[in-house]
């Protein structure tokens, strides 16, 4: 019996992964500097701090790393507050779970305040009992620790808890810890699509077929 669901946010609930690829390009443009074509790819797998250091060194900027980080974060913050959109079918999906009285939380690697601003504008913040950040626990999603923390909060065991993610390493870590795993299609993880499908208990193109999702996870 499913007693709780843990959602990732970026690339899973909201269509936001693109901004993390583009932020360096947008930041440099604000300084009237043209980024090299490879910058977005170079920054995508780096932390914000690592990305700022890369930009500072590669483009020989006079700003401090903290000043660069502030500038990039301002661009991301504005995107979350004003522009980011839900992925297809999300609100109706969450409402269906709410009607079934299934507790829902978010486990994210992003800044909690960013998500709160986006979720409030998009009218989905009300569905979640709490947003957990990996930063709170000094962890990442290559480990299953964050999922256990959320499950403990909801008082559910892994085999009663669904984890919904869009990247393969997160699906793998949740799966290895005994959680029921659901993969969601996202453009930025297209190269890992086949592996996500093979690893997860269920895979969704989007959130429009609730019944198929529910029938699958309920049978686990």
PyMOL commands that set and color helices and strands:
alter all, ss='L'
color gray80, all
select helices_A, chain A and resi 17-30+39-44+48-58+65-82+90-99+112-121+125-127+134-137+145-154+158-160+168-176+187-199+210-218
alter helices_A, ss='H'
color red, helices_A
select strands_A, chain A and resi 4-7+103-108+131-133+161-165+180-184+202-204
alter strands_A, ss='S'
color yellow, strands_A
deselect
rebuild
show_as cartoon
